[in-house]
Every structure is written in C-alpha cells, then in structure tokens.
C-alpha cells in the first residue's frame, strides 16, 4: 500500500507544451500509489491556461481541487473526414469539489477560467481495456467555434 499527496510542487512532471495554451504542470499520482486500473494526475493550470482540443479512447473523470475552471464539450459537424466544423455544445463550470464524467470519444477542453489558478484530479479509466489509454490532441484551443481542417 502506497500513498502520495496532491499538494506541493515536488515530483512535478513536465507537460507537453503543444497540448496546453499556457503554463501548466502536473503530478502523476497513479505511479506513486501503484495503480494499475487507472491513470491519475493532479493537474495545475496557471491563469487562463487550458488544454487544447482533445479526446480520449476511454472515460475520464475530473475532480476540481482548487480555483475556478471549466469543461467545454465540442461537437463535430459535417461529413468529410478531413474538412469539418466544430462548435461548442456545452460549457460546465468546475469548482472545488465538483466531479464530472467525460465519456470516451468526447471532444473537449478544460482548464482555468478566472483570474486565478485552477487545479483538478484527472482519472483516466483503464480497467478491462488490455491496452494503453490514448489521447488524440488537436491544434485548436477552441476559444470560439472552429471551422477548418484538423
């Protein structure tokens, strides 16, 4: 049995800057506690930092731990494989203690919305999958509705 803490800046993991719009850092919790059925991260977003548009091939759960943030869900429109539109379908505020479930295959972004910082725990569900959890990242940060080639 192992334990770790979400607090403090020790044991930070560098994040890929191509996946975020501002300063962001994370702690990998699942490695510290030896979890095999989910990947768990404590993600810290500096002022107005967000993820870029992405989707996961498994479910994800976000738990707000500090500050004000949001989850934005996007829907694809058009039938072309390479040229299509994307529009915001839903915006969900995430505050301390809020829990939200994101089904596999959902296009979304999440991060800080206010003038301060925001953090959440992200749980990527691996149970019964028999393969590595995958995330598809897109170039857009979706500040507004997007139309173009992705």
Secondary structure, DSSP 8 states (H G I E B T S, - for coil): -----S-SSTTEE---GGGBSS-EEEEEHHHHHT-SSEEEEEEEE-TT-BB-SEEESS-EEEEEEEE-EEEEEEEEESS-SSEEEEEEEEEEEE-TT-EEEE-TT-EEEEEE-SSS-EEEEEEEE-TT--S---EEE-S---SS-EEEE-
